[in-house]
Amino acid sequence: MSTETALDGLVSIIVPVYNVRKYIVQTMECVRAQTYADWELLLVEDASTDGTAQVIEEYLTGVQEERIRLLRLPENMGAARARNYGLEQASGRYIAYLDSDDLWEPDKLARELAFMEEKEAAFAFTGYEFAEEDGKRSGKIVRVPPTLNYRQALKNTTIFTTTVMFDTQKIPKELLEMPVVKSEDTALWWKILKKGYLAYGLNENLARYRRVGNSLSSNKLEAVRRIWNLYRNVEQLGFFSSVRNFCLWAVRAVARRM
């Protein structure tokens, strides 16, 4: 697949930012290193208390990068509301999400855009690799299926936020608003797929998921509670359907980390 066939259009990259002064410069630099240059980076600063905003300001003063915008929230509002605010401010045809401590390979945008053109996709995601806290590769790569529909996604939460891209000419922008619940990203994928859209998986390792010891996703018990809440209270699945999907989710979640 040639990146020369990539679609034209501005990509709005939305990053919720909260207490990541150790990682945010690396994240900004991986975006600036993209081979696809038509992007805007929206850093939604969610009232950090560790000086993250100052780190960003100092970095931007040094590089003079007009494609990066620092958007400040008046108080801490959480990742879902931060992403939704970024979505409101986004100017691009394409919406891509990137978590503030994760990294992209330099050709991530180009490869994914070309893939979306090839598949005529409204919703795409890619493979990725677990990384150590310093960002170094671990060799643990997550492979992704060619497609996921709603029923398949209920038992396979392999769609990773940092790999996702949407085409707002095919999906209404208002449908991309994240539900304000725990595991808001998974809830969004299900909301979109439930409307009949298909998610297309590009099985290439184009991102790195930095495993930070105190991150929410590292708390396995909390992850179990969140996914169960989605089944029962957000999707309102029956008990036995929830158990079945939960068991399949758990098997795949463990396999991803093996």
Buried (B, 14 or more C-beta within 10 A) or exposed (E): EEBEEBBEBEBBBBBBBBBBBBBBBBBBEBBBEBEBEBBBBBBBBBBBEEEBBEBBEEBBEEEEBEBBBBBEBEEEBBBBBBBBBBBEEBEBBBBBBBBBBBBBBBBBBBBBBBBBBBBEBBBBBBBBBBBEEEBEEEEBBBEBBEEBEBEBBBBBBBBBBBBBBBBBEEBEEEBBBBBEBBBBBBBBBBBBBBEEBBBBBBBBBBBBBBBBEEEEEEEEEEBBEBBBBBBBEBBEBEEEBBEBBBEBBBEBBEEBEE
